[in-house]
Amino acid sequence: MPKAETSTPSSTVVEETASPTAEAASIPTFKVDNEALTYTTERIVFKDKTNKYASYSLMRDMEVCTVGQRTYYFESVISDADRLERIRLAEKLFERCEIDPELQIYLHTATLPSTYIEEGRVYIRYSSMTEEDYITALLLGAFGAFCNYGMVRGFACFLTGKTPEDIGKLPDDWTYYDLNYLCFRSAFSGKEEATLCEMLALLFTTNYVMEHGELSYLDLLKKSGQPEEAEEARDALKDFYLGYYGVEVDLSPILYAMGGPNYDYLAKCEYACNYVDKRWIDQSAVGYGWRSETHLHENYAEVKDHFELLRYEMHQYQEYFNLYPYRNDLRVYLVGKNTFFEEGGRYENGAHCIFLRTLFLYSHEYVHSITWDYLRSPIIQWQAEGLAAYYEIKYSKYLCELRNYSRDLSNFPDSKWLQLLYEEYGRPFDAEKDWVNECNRLTYFYDDYHLNQSWKFENTYCA
């Protein structure tokens, strides 16, 4: 169900308020390479302002100093010596990479539950940080949150002097060649596989830097985080696998990033960025027993297949409707349970984003997103809803599979309705062939002929 809006929410996730002057006066001054660093105190609000259903919000006072184009934020419990060390390491890193990024770098101990990256901002959980973790976070902040995590991590390990190990023959049917962020998370890959990914990343980095140099590697790393340019980085990885291990692989075009306090992870392609809430479950699929509550939260192969399929479907819809140009900066929020969002799905035109509680409405809301600006104004509901209801089934394999499963008599043998449905068709239900006919049957059964109230009749009318 779309909802028109006239304004786009700010993407800013940190708000700054007036500094408490009494506290600022007591904070000492330090020097980095003979440059005086004066600390002030600012009150920071951590909140995702682009998603009104995001649950995480926190306010903290942090001590702030500026070095060149970097602004460093520290919790007061971080010692003066540790602050100095972190600043020096960051500045030396950027000097070595020959970059001068404008960044806000937040070092916290327990304020936020994890390290993550926003545009122009780096949030680092200091209490559980190794030197490689710190460098990895800074590089992601400087070059882009969606850069290939393995390439970033490999370079961080390379800079700290780690030596690559020959890991021998890779396991048969290995799933983690992509070396993206999820491949390094043991919840998605397993602890041993995540360790193997880091060793493989360091080996790739070392070989590439030895042959092409650090600056060429950093250029490749930056491209790996852009959907339109990432193919060059994938090709370099594929060449490495073929030349070093004799293995030909296909690498996923989906880019992943850390999700921070609200999201398990972000999954991005050239058509949309998906925000997977930590509390999200596909309520419809779970209700039918078709998916578990951990769907898209544990198995990397399952996640990979799903978002590659969505990318293919979005491409097919754009090709089919041929209504260029498209707004491919679409944000899709898979909303967590126990939020105030109670609909199955909604597209908001002003913000150009989709909110979903169930994936079977993904294609429906996506059709809204690519056709909304081409409908006559003011929007006539039956046209918008009928168009989306009719075309949602055209390319959505997920939706077809869910509807087929929910109408399979062998899954629900006691259902009288499914018994009658099977008798009528004389075969199992086929969503691609039978969905419009089912809308006709439901419209007739419920005597529901209201164009602007019934998605069933709107579908039938468009058909």
C-alpha positions, 0 to 999 in steps of 0.5 A, spaced: 500 500 500 503 506 497 503 512 501 504 519 498 509 524 502 511 531 500 518 531 504 524 526 504 527 525 511 534 527 513 539 521 512 543 524 518 543 519 524 547 524 529 544 530 532 549 535 536 546 539 541 549 545 545 556 543 549 556 543 556 561 549 558 562 547 565 564 540 563 568 542 557 573 547 561 575 541 565 578 537 559 585 538 558 589 539 551 594 534 548 598 534 542 599 530 536 605 531 532 606 538 535 599 540 533 595 542 540 588 538 540 583 542 544 577 538 547 570 540 547 564 536 550 558 535 545 551 532 546 550 526 541 544 523 539 544 516 536 538 515 531 537 513 524 532 518 522 531 515 515 527 510 518 521 512 523 520 505 525 527 504 527 527 502 535 534 504 537 535 511 540 541 514 545 544 520 547 551 521 550 556 526 552 562 525 548 569 529 548 571 532 541 577 534 538 579 536 530 585 534 526 585 536 519 578 534 516 577 529 521 573 530 528 574 525 533 569 523 538 571 519 545 567 517 551 570 520 557 572 513 560 577 512 554 584 514 557 588 520 554 594 516 552 589 511 548 586 517 545 592 519 542 594 513 540 588 512 536 588 519 533 596 518 530 594 511 528 588 514 523 592 520 521 598 515 519 593 510 515 590 516 511 597 519 510 600 512 507 593 511 503 594 518 500 587 520 502 585 526 506 577 524 508 572 528 511 570 524 517 567 524 524 570 518 528 566 516 534 570 511 539 565 508 544 566 503 549 558 501 550 554 506 547 553 502 541 552 495 540 557 494 535 562 498 530 559 500 523 559 505 518 555 511 515 556 516 510 562 520 513 561 517 520 565 511 523 562 508 529 567 504 533 566 499 539 573 501 542 572 496 548 572 489 543 577 492 538 584 489 535 588 494 531 586 490 525 579 492 527 580 499 527 584 500 521 578 496 517 573 501 520 577 507 518 578 504 511 571 503 510 569 510 513 574 513 508 572 508 501 565 506 503 561 502 507 559 497 502 566 496 499 568 488 499 570 487 506 575 481 505 579 486 501 578 491 506 580 486 512 586 483 508 589 490 507 588 491 514 592 485 516 597 486 511 599 493 514 599 490 521 605 485 518 601 479 518 604 474 513 599 470 509 599 462 510 598 457 504 591 454 506 592 449 501 586 446 497 579 450 498 573 445 500 569 443 495 562 447 494 565 452 498 560 458 499 564 464 501 568 466 495 565 472 495 569 475 501 564 480 503 561 482 510 557 476 511 562 471 509 566 474 515 560 473 520 560 466 524 553 467 525 552 466 517 558 462 515 561 458 521 567 460 526 572 456 522 570 459 515 570 466 517 577 464 519 579 461 512 576 467 509 581 472 513 587 468 511 584 468 504 583 475 504 590 476 506 593 472 501 589 475 495 591 482 498 599 480 499 599 478 492 595 483 488 599 489 492 606 485 490 604 485 483 600 492 482 602 496 488 598 499 494 595 505 490 592 500 485 589 496 490 586 501 494 583 504 487 580 497 486 578 497 493 574 503 492 571 500 486 568 494 490 563 498 494 560 501 488 555 497 484 556 500 477 564 499 478 564 493 483 565 488 477 572 490 476 574 488 483 570 481 482 574 480 476 580 481 480 578 476 485 576 471 480 583 471 477 586 470 483 582 464 485 583 461 478 591 462 478 592 460 485 587 455 486 585 453 479 578 454 481 573 458 476 567 461 481 561 466 480 561 471 485 555 475 487 554 482 485 550 484 491 554 488 496 553 488 504 555 492 509 554 493 517 548 494 520 549 498 526 544 498 532 538 497 528 540 492 522 543 485 522 546 488 515 545 492 509 544 488 502 545 493 496 545 492 488 544 497 483 536 498 484 535 498 491 539 498 498 535 493 503 535 494 511 534 488 514 532 489 521 535 485 527 528 483 529 525 482 522 522 475 521 517 474 515 511 473 518 507 470 513 512 465 511 513 463 518 505 463 519 505 458 514 511 454 516 514 455 510 520 459 513 523 459 520 524 465 524 532 465 522 530 466 515 535 471 512 539 471 519 543 465 519 545 462 512 549 466 507 547 461 501 540 463 503 541 470 503 545 470 497 540 466 493 535 471 496 538 478 494 540 475 487 533 473 486 530 480 488 536 483 484 534 479 477 526 481 479 527 488 479 531 488 473 526 484 469 520 489 472 524 495 469 525 492 463 518 490 462 515 497 464 521 501 460 519 507 464 526 511 464 529 514 468 528 510 474 530 512 481 535 507 483 536 510 490 530 506 493 531 504 500 527 498 503 526 496 510 525 489 512 521 492 519 522 488 525 516 485 529 514 489 535 514 496 532 508 501 530 508 499 523 503 494 522 501 493 515 504 488 511 508 493 506 507 500 504 511 504 499 512 512 501 513 516 494 516 522 498 521 518 501 522 513 496 522 508 500 519 501 502 517 498 509 515 491 509 513 486 514 513 480 509 517 479 503 511 476 499 509 484 498 516 486 495 514 485 488 507 489 489 511 495 493 516 495 488 511 495 482 509 501 486 515 504 486 517 504 479 510 506 476 508 511 481 510 517 478 507 515 471 500 515 474 495 520 473 495 525 478 491 525 483 492 518 484 486 513 483 487 508 488 484 502 484 489 504 478 495 504 483 493 498 487 490 494 481 496 495 477 501 492 483 496 487 484 496 484 477 503 485 476 506 483 483 506 475 480 509 476 474 517 476 476 516 474 483 519 467 484 518 468 492 511 470 491 509 464 487 513 459 491 509 462 497 502 462 494 503 455 491 506 452 498 500 455 502 495 452 497 498 445 497 493 440 499 499 436 502 501 441 506 494 442 509 490 436 508 485 438 513 483 444 509 476 444 506 477 450 502 484 447 499 480 440 497 475 444 493 480 448 490 484 441 488 477 438 485 476 444 481 483 445 478 484 437 478 491 439 479 495 442 484 495 450 484 499 454 480 500 461 482 503 463 475 497 460 471 491 461 477 492 467 481 488 472 477 482 466 476 483 466 484 482 473 485 475 472 481 473 467 485 475 471 491 471 477 489 465 473 487 465 469 494 466 475 498 461 479 494 467 484 494 466 489 488 469 496 491 474 498 486 477 503 491 477 498 497 478 491 494 485 489 492 482 482 489 477 486 485 482 491 483 486 485 480 480 482 477 479 489 474 486 490 471 486 483 468 
